[in-house]
């Protein structure tokens, strides 16, 4: 324990609040506290010599020690996430996740898949500074306060889409990668019905001749010598994945991003240049509004049903299954460790 809070006070024991948080027990000021330590038969009872070592460890789970007794429900009823000040086991969420929780879940999930490959359970560390920035702006995500399930619903999407950085980045990869389908199942962004094909757009800009339109309307990336600047203004590149949820395709940008842009004084998605659009989404936390477009699905997370939100975000049931497992696994660990929000 870092500090003996009861030292020199009129009490029979000293114990830090941190001990109780780590054991998943509540404790408030003025309450009596008793800690029981079980030792093996080789440890003498009663006074021992100063040089005799007594080793203690937590070796029993709540269920095996307490039987049918109800588990402690940490936190105060009605308490919600209002900012990035989320504590778990007495630690900032990011520190707890990186140091305590994530090491318990190495490698791939034994059964779940992602993009037809074994799904990593919790592959990346969380960037603490970006975590704080994102959740200090909860009112732009959903509401001024979030339930624990809503918080996890957001976090697990952001965690997967940004690799734990929680930075509203633009999708990485070359023009060829974005333009073409992949063996892992990624569709061509150029031939999606939710985008306009590059050939038509480039012809309208005067960047290519008519005999090149068909190739640029296809799914094999053509030679872009001398026209890369114009290519970057085409839908497949301009409306690639961006932000905390990697929002993709022009139709989705028009529906879920443009209202927030105009409400906050920006031009619409078609009027903004590609580089400016990416910079705004990266820099302005008021443009984190996609979940407002799937309210009916996201509302179900408060009943611990996360699958539909994951499926709506990605279009893939395996993604939704992994997302739900991550949310429920995190929630169970957080409740056992004890949470605090401020």
C-alpha positions as CSV (number, residue, x, y, z in Angstrom):
1,X,0.0,0.0,0.0
2,X,1.2,3.5,-0.8
3,X,0.0,5.2,2.3
4,X,-1.2,4.1,5.8
5,X,-4.2,6.3,6.1
6,X,-5.0,5.2,9.7
7,X,-1.5,5.6,11.1
8,X,-1.4,7.2,14.6
9,X,-5.3,7.3,14.7
10,X,-7.4,5.6,17.4
11,X,-7.8,2.3,15.6
12,X,-6.6,-1.2,15.8
13,X,-5.4,-1.6,12.3
14,X,-3.9,0.4,9.4
15,X,-5.2,-0.2,5.8
16,X,-5.1,1.9,2.7
17,X,-8.2,2.6,0.6
18,X,-6.1,1.2,-2.3
19,X,-6.2,-2.3,-0.6
20,X,-10.0,-2.2,-0.6
21,X,-10.2,-1.0,-4.2
22,X,-7.9,-3.8,-5.4
23,X,-10.1,-6.4,-3.5
24,X,-13.2,-4.9,-5.0
25,X,-14.6,-3.8,-1.6
26,X,-16.3,-0.5,-0.8
27,X,-15.2,1.6,2.1
28,X,-16.0,5.2,3.1
29,X,-14.7,7.4,5.8
30,X,-15.7,6.4,9.4
31,X,-16.5,2.8,8.6
32,X,-15.0,0.0,10.6
33,X,-12.8,-2.3,8.5
34,X,-11.6,-5.8,9.0
35,X,-9.1,-7.6,6.8
36,X,-8.7,-11.4,7.2
37,X,-5.4,-13.0,6.1
38,X,-5.3,-16.8,5.8
39,X,-1.9,-18.4,6.2
40,X,-0.7,-22.0,5.7
41,X,-0.2,-24.5,8.6
42,X,3.6,-23.8,8.7
43,X,3.1,-20.2,9.7
44,X,3.1,-19.8,13.6
45,X,0.2,-18.1,15.2
46,X,0.7,-15.4,17.8
47,X,3.8,-13.1,18.2
48,X,6.7,-14.0,15.9
49,X,10.3,-13.0,15.8
50,X,11.1,-10.0,13.7
51,X,13.2,-12.1,11.3
52,X,10.4,-14.6,10.5
53,X,8.8,-13.9,7.1
54,X,5.0,-14.2,6.7
55,X,3.9,-14.3,3.1
56,X,0.3,-13.5,2.2
57,X,-1.4,-13.7,-1.1
58,X,-4.9,-13.5,-2.5
59,X,-5.6,-17.1,-3.5
60,X,-9.3,-17.4,-3.5
61,X,-12.0,-15.8,-5.7
62,X,-15.1,-14.2,-4.2
63,X,-17.3,-17.0,-5.3
64,X,-15.2,-19.8,-3.6
65,X,-14.8,-17.8,-0.4
66,X,-18.3,-16.3,-0.1
67,X,-20.5,-19.0,-1.6
68,X,-23.9,-17.7,-2.5
69,X,-23.5,-14.3,-0.9
70,X,-24.2,-11.4,-3.3
71,X,-21.2,-9.8,-4.9
72,X,-20.3,-6.3,-3.9
73,X,-21.6,-3.7,-6.4
74,X,-18.9,-1.0,-6.5
75,X,-19.7,2.6,-7.2
76,X,-22.6,4.8,-6.2
77,X,-26.0,4.1,-7.8
78,X,-26.6,6.6,-10.6
79,X,-23.0,7.6,-10.9
80,X,-22.0,8.0,-14.5
81,X,-18.9,8.9,-16.7
82,X,-18.7,12.6,-17.1
83,X,-15.1,13.0,-18.2
84,X,-11.9,11.1,-18.8
85,X,-11.5,10.9,-15.0
86,X,-12.4,7.2,-14.9
87,X,-10.9,5.2,-12.0
88,X,-10.7,1.4,-11.8
89,X,-9.2,-0.2,-8.7
90,X,-8.0,3.2,-7.6
91,X,-6.1,3.8,-10.9
92,X,-6.8,5.9,-14.0
93,X,-8.6,3.7,-16.5
94,X,-5.7,3.8,-19.0
95,X,-3.1,2.8,-16.3
96,X,-5.4,0.0,-15.0
97,X,-6.1,-1.2,-18.6
98,X,-2.4,-1.2,-19.6
99,X,-0.8,-2.5,-16.5
100,X,-3.4,-4.8,-14.8
101,X,-6.1,-5.8,-17.2
102,X,-4.5,-6.2,-20.6
103,X,-1.6,-8.6,-19.5
104,X,-4.3,-11.0,-18.4
105,X,-5.6,-11.4,-22.0
106,X,-2.6,-12.0,-24.3
107,X,-2.8,-13.3,-27.8
108,X,-5.8,-14.3,-29.8
109,X,-9.3,-15.3,-28.7
110,X,-9.7,-19.1,-28.8
111,X,-12.8,-19.0,-31.0
112,X,-13.7,-15.5,-32.3
113,X,-12.5,-14.3,-35.7
114,X,-11.9,-10.9,-37.2
115,X,-11.5,-10.5,-41.0
116,X,-11.4,-14.3,-41.3
117,X,-8.4,-14.6,-38.9
118,X,-8.1,-15.4,-35.2
119,X,-9.2,-12.2,-33.3
120,X,-6.6,-10.6,-31.0
121,X,-8.2,-10.1,-27.5
122,X,-6.7,-6.8,-26.4
123,X,-3.7,-6.2,-28.7
124,X,-2.7,-2.6,-28.0
125,X,-2.1,-0.3,-25.1
126,X,-4.4,2.7,-24.5
127,X,-3.0,6.2,-25.0
128,X,-3.8,7.9,-21.7
129,X,-3.6,11.5,-23.0
130,X,-5.9,10.8,-25.9
131,X,-8.3,8.8,-23.7
132,X,-8.6,11.9,-21.5
133,X,-9.2,14.2,-24.4
134,X,-11.9,12.0,-25.9
135,X,-13.9,11.4,-22.8
136,X,-13.6,15.0,-21.6
137,X,-15.9,15.6,-24.5
138,X,-18.6,13.1,-23.7
139,X,-21.4,15.5,-24.5
140,X,-20.3,15.5,-28.2
141,X,-20.3,11.7,-28.2
142,X,-23.7,11.0,-26.8
143,X,-24.8,12.9,-23.7
144,X,-23.3,14.9,-20.8
145,X,-23.1,11.7,-18.8
146,X,-22.6,8.1,-19.9
147,X,-23.6,4.9,-18.2
148,X,-20.8,2.3,-17.7
149,X,-22.2,0.3,-20.6
150,X,-22.3,3.4,-22.9
151,X,-18.8,4.3,-21.9
152,X,-17.6,0.7,-22.8
153,X,-19.7,0.8,-26.0
154,X,-17.7,3.9,-27.1
155,X,-14.4,2.8,-25.8
156,X,-14.3,-0.6,-27.4
157,X,-15.2,0.7,-30.9
158,X,-12.6,3.5,-30.6
159,X,-10.0,0.9,-29.2
160,X,-10.5,-1.4,-32.2
161,X,-10.7,1.3,-34.9
162,X,-7.6,3.3,-33.7
163,X,-5.5,0.4,-32.3
164,X,-5.7,1.8,-28.8
165,X,-4.3,5.3,-29.7
166,X,-7.8,6.9,-29.5
167,X,-6.6,9.4,-32.0
168,X,-9.1,10.4,-34.7
169,X,-6.8,9.5,-37.5
170,X,-7.4,9.0,-41.2
171,X,-7.3,5.4,-42.5
172,X,-3.7,4.4,-43.4
173,X,-2.7,2.7,-46.6
174,X,-1.8,3.7,-50.1
175,X,-4.1,4.9,-52.8
176,X,-3.9,1.5,-54.4
177,X,-4.8,-0.2,-51.1
178,X,-7.9,2.0,-50.6
179,X,-9.0,1.7,-54.2
180,X,-8.8,-2.1,-54.5
181,X,-10.5,-5.0,-52.7
182,X,-8.3,-7.1,-50.4
183,X,-8.0,-10.8,-49.9
184,X,-9.0,-10.3,-46.2
185,X,-12.4,-9.1,-47.3
186,X,-12.1,-5.3,-47.6
187,X,-14.2,-4.1,-50.5
188,X,-13.1,-1.6,-53.1
189,X,-14.0,1.9,-51.9
190,X,-14.2,3.0,-55.5
191,X,-16.9,0.7,-56.6
192,X,-19.1,1.0,-53.5
193,X,-22.5,2.3,-54.2
194,X,-22.0,4.7,-51.3
195,X,-19.3,6.5,-53.2
196,X,-19.1,8.1,-56.6
197,X,-16.6,6.4,-58.9
198,X,-13.3,8.2,-59.5
199,X,-13.5,8.0,-63.3
200,X,-16.6,10.2,-63.5
201,X,-15.2,12.7,-61.0
202,X,-11.8,12.9,-62.6
203,X,-13.4,13.4,-66.1
204,X,-15.6,16.2,-64.6
205,X,-12.4,17.9,-63.3
206,X,-10.8,17.6,-66.7
207,X,-8.0,15.4,-65.2
208,X,-8.4,12.5,-67.6
209,X,-9.7,11.8,-71.1
210,X,-12.8,9.8,-71.8
211,X,-10.9,6.7,-72.7
212,X,-9.6,6.4,-69.2
213,X,-12.9,6.8,-67.4
214,X,-13.8,3.1,-67.4
215,X,-10.4,2.1,-65.8
216,X,-10.8,4.7,-63.1
217,X,-14.4,3.5,-62.4
218,X,-13.1,0.0,-61.7
219,X,-11.4,-1.7,-58.9
220,X,-7.8,-2.0,-60.1
221,X,-5.8,1.1,-59.4
222,X,-4.6,2.8,-62.7
223,X,-1.5,4.9,-63.3
224,X,-2.0,8.2,-61.4
225,X,1.1,10.0,-62.8
226,X,0.5,13.8,-62.9
227,X,-3.0,13.7,-61.4
228,X,-2.5,12.5,-57.8
229,X,-3.8,15.8,-56.4
230,X,-7.1,15.4,-58.2
231,X,-7.2,11.7,-57.3
232,X,-7.1,12.7,-53.6
233,X,-10.3,14.7,-54.1
234,X,-12.2,11.6,-55.3
235,X,-14.6,9.8,-53.0
236,X,-12.7,6.6,-52.5
237,X,-9.8,8.6,-51.0
238,X,-11.6,11.6,-49.5
239,X,-14.2,9.5,-47.7
240,X,-11.9,6.7,-46.5
241,X,-12.1,5.7,-42.8
242,X,-11.6,8.7,-40.5
243,X,-12.1,9.6,-36.9
244,X,-12.6,7.5,-33.8
245,X,-14.9,5.1,-35.5
246,X,-13.2,5.3,-39.0
247,X,-16.4,6.5,-40.6
248,X,-16.3,5.5,-44.3
249,X,-18.0,6.3,-47.6
250,X,-19.5,9.6,-48.8
251,X,-23.1,8.6,-48.0
252,X,-22.2,8.1,-44.4
253,X,-20.3,11.4,-44.2
254,X,-23.3,13.2,-45.6
255,X,-25.6,11.6,-43.1
256,X,-23.5,11.5,-40.0
257,X,-20.7,14.0,-40.3
258,X,-22.0,16.9,-42.4
259,X,-24.7,18.0,-39.9
260,X,-22.1,18.3,-37.2
261,X,-19.8,20.2,-39.5
262,X,-22.4,22.7,-40.5
263,X,-23.7,23.1,-37.0
264,X,-20.2,24.1,-35.9
265,X,-19.6,26.6,-38.7
266,X,-17.8,24.4,-41.3
267,X,-18.6,23.8,-45.0
268,X,-20.3,20.6,-46.1
269,X,-18.2,17.5,-46.9
270,X,-18.3,18.1,-50.7
271,X,-17.2,21.7,-50.4
272,X,-14.3,20.9,-48.1
273,X,-11.0,19.8,-49.6
274,X,-9.8,16.3,-48.7
275,X,-6.9,17.5,-46.5
276,X,-9.1,20.1,-44.7
277,X,-11.8,17.5,-44.0
278,X,-9.3,15.1,-42.4
279,X,-7.8,17.9,-40.3
280,X,-11.1,19.1,-38.9
281,X,-12.1,15.5,-37.9
282,X,-8.8,15.0,-36.3
283,X,-8.7,18.3,-34.4
284,X,-12.3,19.1,-33.4
285,X,-14.0,16.9,-30.8
286,X,-17.4,18.3,-31.7
287,X,-17.3,16.1,-34.9
288,X,-17.6,12.8,-33.0
289,X,-21.3,12.2,-33.8
290,X,-21.8,9.0,-35.7
291,X,-23.5,7.1,-32.9
292,X,-26.3,9.7,-33.0
293,X,-27.2,8.0,-36.3
294,X,-27.6,4.5,-34.8
295,X,-29.5,5.5,-31.6
296,X,-31.8,2.5,-31.6
297,X,-28.9,0.0,-31.7
298,X,-26.6,1.8,-29.3
299,X,-29.4,2.2,-26.7
300,X,-29.4,-1.6,-26.3
301,X,-25.9,-1.5,-24.7
302,X,-27.6,-0.5,-21.5
303,X,-29.2,-4.0,-21.5
304,X,-25.7,-5.5,-22.1
305,X,-26.5,-6.1,-25.8
306,X,-23.5,-4.8,-27.8
307,X,-23.6,-7.0,-30.9
308,X,-25.9,-4.9,-33.0
309,X,-23.9,-1.7,-32.5
310,X,-20.7,-3.6,-33.5
311,X,-22.4,-5.0,-36.6
312,X,-23.8,-1.6,-37.6
313,X,-20.5,0.1,-37.3
314,X,-18.6,-2.5,-39.3
315,X,-21.2,-4.3,-41.3
316,X,-19.7,-7.6,-40.1
317,X,-21.2,-10.0,-37.5
318,X,-17.8,-11.4,-36.4
319,X,-16.7,-7.8,-35.6
320,X,-19.9,-7.4,-33.5
321,X,-19.2,-10.7,-31.7
322,X,-15.7,-9.6,-30.8
323,X,-16.9,-6.2,-29.8
324,X,-19.6,-7.6,-27.4
325,X,-17.1,-10.0,-25.8
326,X,-14.6,-7.2,-25.2
327,X,-17.3,-4.9,-23.7
328,X,-18.6,-7.6,-21.4
329,X,-15.1,-8.8,-20.4
330,X,-14.0,-5.3,-19.5
331,X,-17.3,-4.6,-17.6
332,X,-16.9,-7.7,-15.5
333,X,-13.3,-6.8,-14.6
334,X,-14.1,-3.2,-13.9
335,X,-17.0,-4.1,-11.6
336,X,-14.8,-6.5,-9.7
337,X,-12.0,-4.0,-9.3
338,X,-14.3,-1.1,-8.3
339,X,-15.0,2.0,-10.3
340,X,-15.1,5.8,-9.7
341,X,-16.1,8.6,-12.0
342,X,-15.6,12.4,-11.5
